[in-house]
Amino acid sequence: MDRGRQVGVATYDVFVRSVLHTLDALWQLARLAIVTRGRLRGRYWHWRRETAFGNDPSRMPPRMERVRAVLRYGHWVGRMRRLAR
């Protein structure tokens, strides 16, 4: 296998992993939304937001950074659930 093809395969592998990572995170977040009965403004989610980002709106990270953080949290939830099995 030549070097160019190896780089292409590695890039494809990274892409597939990132797609699977995102899908897993979305699945876990959807599962959490169901478990909390869709109360996204409820006590659990309020606590989660405060813990992750604080409660000072002027110090909030930009929207895309928050989205990435939420996806990382969703993926982490999935990893913890798999470890608990």
N, C-alpha and C positions, 0 to 999 in steps of 0.2 A: 504494500500500500504506500503510495507516495505521500510526501509531507503535506501537500495542499489538501488532499482528501482527508487526512487525519484532522486537520484544523477544521474542515467543514463538518466532520462527524462530531467533533468536540463541541462546536458551536450549536449544532442540532441538539446534542445531548443536554446542553445547558438550557436551551430554549424549552425542550420538553419538560425538564425538571421544574423550570420556573412556571410553566403552565399548570403542571400537576400541583405544585406548591400553592398557587393561587386558587385552584379549584378546591383543594383540601381546606384552605383557609375559609373560603366562602361557604363550604359545606358546614364547617364547624360553627361559623358565625350564625348561619341559618338555624342550626340545631340549638344554639344558645338562645336565639330569639324565640324559638318554639318553647324551650324549657322555661323561659321567663314570661311565657304567654304573650309575647309581642309587646310587652311593656317597656319599650326602649327608653322611656323617660322615667322608668320606675327606680326604686332604690338601688338595685344591683347595678344598673347601667350608669346611674348618676355617680355611684361610688367608683365604678371602673374608670369613668372619664376623669374624675378628680384625681384618682391615683395615678393615672397615666399622664395627664396633662396639667394638673393643678386647677385652681379655680380663679385664676387671674386672666381674664380674656386678653389683656394686652401682651401676655407672655405666651399665648397659644402659638404652636408652630403653624406654618402654612398648611393649607388644606391638603395638598398632596402628601406632605409629610405625615399628617394625621391618618390619611387613608392607608399609607404604607405601614404605619404603626399598628393600625387595627388589623390589617391583613397578617402582619407578623404575629399578633396576638392570637388570631384565629388559627394559624398554623401551629403555634405553640400549644394551644388547647388540644389540637388533634394529636400532637406528639405525646402529650401527657396522658391522654386517653388510651393511646396504643401501649404506652409503658405500663399502665395499670392493669392491662389484661393478663 
